[in-house]
Amino acid sequence: MSRAVGDAAEQLAVEFLRARGFTVIDRNVSSRFGEIDILAMKEGVLHIVEVKSAPTFEQAANNITPAKIRKILMTAEAYMKKHRLELDYVLDAVIVSGNACELLENITL
């Protein structure tokens, strides 16, 4: 997937989240472990959001691997430590297929 396609999917995901009451607080957060696409708050909970885009929901969802989840969580811990945040958090995914988005809440393995 090209960077432009990924950026467009991420922007669509941001708009989708905002329409559902999330406040986006940061994007494209990097650490030596990996990257977080979107950090958003809702009802006092930090949502760590991975955005995946593909022609079908299944293709996009299947790209969320256990290794990717571990990297995201390590990056989240580094971010929270750096910013001295002590918040409840969950790992979510926004699946983008065409112009449609679907939120998968609290993804874990």
C-alpha positions as CSV (number, residue, x, y, z in Angstrom):
1,M,0.0,0.0,0.0
2,S,1.3,3.4,-0.9
3,R,1.9,6.1,1.8
4,A,-0.7,8.3,0.2
5,V,-3.3,5.5,0.5
6,G,-2.3,4.9,4.1
7,D,-2.5,8.6,4.9
8,A,-6.0,8.9,3.3
9,A,-7.2,5.8,5.3
10,E,-5.8,7.3,8.5
11,Q,-7.5,10.7,7.9
12,L,-10.8,8.9,7.3
13,A,-10.3,7.0,10.5
14,V,-9.7,10.3,12.4
15,E,-12.9,11.8,11.1
16,F,-14.8,8.5,11.9
17,L,-13.5,8.6,15.5
18,R,-14.3,12.3,16.0
19,A,-17.8,11.7,14.7
20,R,-18.2,9.1,17.5
21,G,-17.1,11.4,20.3
22,F,-13.4,10.7,20.4
23,T,-10.8,13.5,20.9
24,V,-7.7,12.8,18.9
25,I,-4.7,13.8,21.0
26,D,-1.8,12.6,18.8
27,R,-1.0,10.8,15.6
28,N,1.9,8.9,14.1
29,V,3.7,8.4,17.5
30,S,7.0,6.6,17.0
31,S,9.3,4.9,19.3
32,R,12.2,2.5,18.9
33,F,9.6,-0.3,19.2
34,G,7.1,0.8,16.5
35,E,4.4,3.3,15.7
36,I,1.0,4.2,16.9
37,D,-1.4,5.6,14.2
38,I,-3.8,7.5,16.5
39,L,-4.1,8.3,20.2
40,A,-7.6,9.4,21.2
41,M,-9.5,10.0,24.4
42,K,-13.0,9.1,25.2
43,E,-14.7,9.1,28.6
44,G,-11.3,9.3,30.4
45,V,-9.8,6.3,28.6
46,L,-6.9,6.5,26.2
47,H,-7.6,4.6,23.0
48,I,-4.5,3.4,21.1
49,V,-5.8,3.0,17.6
50,E,-4.2,1.0,14.8
51,V,-5.6,1.8,11.3
52,K,-5.6,-0.9,8.7
53,S,-6.8,-0.5,5.2
54,A,-7.5,-3.1,2.4
55,P,-10.0,-3.9,-0.2
56,T,-12.0,-6.1,2.2
57,F,-12.5,-6.0,6.0
58,E,-11.0,-9.5,6.3
59,Q,-7.8,-8.6,4.5
60,A,-7.3,-5.5,6.7
61,A,-8.2,-7.3,9.9
62,N,-5.8,-10.1,9.2
63,N,-2.9,-7.7,8.9
64,I,-3.1,-7.1,12.7
65,T,-0.6,-9.7,13.9
66,P,0.4,-10.6,17.5
67,A,3.9,-9.1,16.7
68,K,2.3,-5.8,15.6
69,I,0.1,-5.7,18.8
70,R,3.2,-6.2,21.0
71,K,5.1,-3.4,19.2
72,I,2.1,-1.0,19.5
73,L,1.7,-1.8,23.2
74,M,5.5,-1.2,23.9
75,T,5.3,2.1,22.0
76,A,2.2,3.0,24.1
77,E,4.0,2.3,27.3
78,A,7.0,4.4,26.2
79,Y,4.7,7.3,25.2
80,M,2.9,7.2,28.5
81,K,6.1,7.1,30.5
82,K,7.6,10.0,28.5
83,H,4.5,12.1,29.0
84,R,4.0,11.0,32.6
85,L,0.5,9.7,31.9
86,E,-1.3,7.3,34.2
87,L,-4.5,6.4,32.4
88,D,-6.6,3.4,31.7
89,Y,-6.0,2.5,28.0
90,V,-7.3,0.1,25.4
91,L,-6.0,-1.0,22.0
92,D,-8.5,-0.6,19.2
93,A,-8.4,-0.9,15.5
94,V,-10.2,1.1,12.8
95,I,-10.6,-1.1,9.7
96,V,-11.0,1.0,6.5
97,S,-12.4,-0.6,3.4
98,G,-13.2,1.8,0.6
99,N,-14.9,4.7,2.3
100,A,-16.3,2.6,5.1
101,C,-14.8,2.4,8.6
102,E,-15.4,-0.1,11.4
103,L,-14.2,0.1,14.9
104,L,-12.8,-3.0,16.6
105,E,-12.6,-2.2,20.3
106,N,-10.2,-3.7,22.8
107,I,-8.3,-6.0,20.5
108,T,-6.1,-8.5,22.3
109,L,-4.8,-12.0,21.8
